[in-house]
Amino acid sequence: MIFITTTDVDTILGIGWATEDKKAAAVNQANVWLSTKNFCSGITPTIDDAIKQAGANLALLSSQNLLYVT
């Protein structure tokens, strides 16, 4: 499921949150991370703003190679 897009993250964090070459992979990793959680019980066309904010923060961490650090 797609929770956040690059455009969403650019809007939330500003276009300088990551270099262009890192954005797509970072957003993909954020979506994968969010997909492992049980935020949705069914298909809904609208993603809550709090989840988009969380996704933006996850994408930022991913762009800095900090999302899957143990």
N, C-alpha and C positions, 0 to 999 in steps of 0.2 A: 504494500500500500504506500502511496505517496502522501506523506504528511507535510512536506515542505519542499519548495522549489528554490532554485538559485535566485530567482526574482524576489521571492519572499524574504530570503536572507538579506539580499541587497537592500530591500526596503526597511527591514528591521534594524540591521547593523550598519547600513551604509555600504557603498560599493567598494570601499577599501578594506573590508574584513579579511580578504585573502587575495592572492594574485589570481588572475583569470585561469591560469593553468591548474590551479588546485581546487577551484570552486566546485566543479561537477563531481569530482571524487569525494570531496568533503560532504556535500549535500547527500550524495548516495549513501555514504556511511552513516550519516545522521538518520536517514530514512530506515536503513537496515536496523540500527540500534532501536529506534522507536517501534519498529515492527515486531521486535522481540517482546514488547510489553503488551499488556492487555488494555489498551486505551479505548478500543472499540468493540462493541458486542455485535455489531452488524455493519453493513456498508452504509455510510453516510456521506452525502456530498459536501458537507461543511466540516472543516477541521477547526477545532476550538483555538482561539488566539493564544491561550496559554501553551498549547502543544506546539504551535508555530514558534513561539518565543523559545521554548525548550529546544526545538529542532534547530533554530538559528544558533543557539549557544553550543549545541552539539556539533554543528557544522564548523563553527569557529574552532572548537577544540580539535576536531579532526584535521582542519587545515594546518594546525600547529603540531600535528602528530601526537596529540595528547589524549585522544578519545579512548583508545584501547590500551593505554599504559597501565600496567599492573603494579 
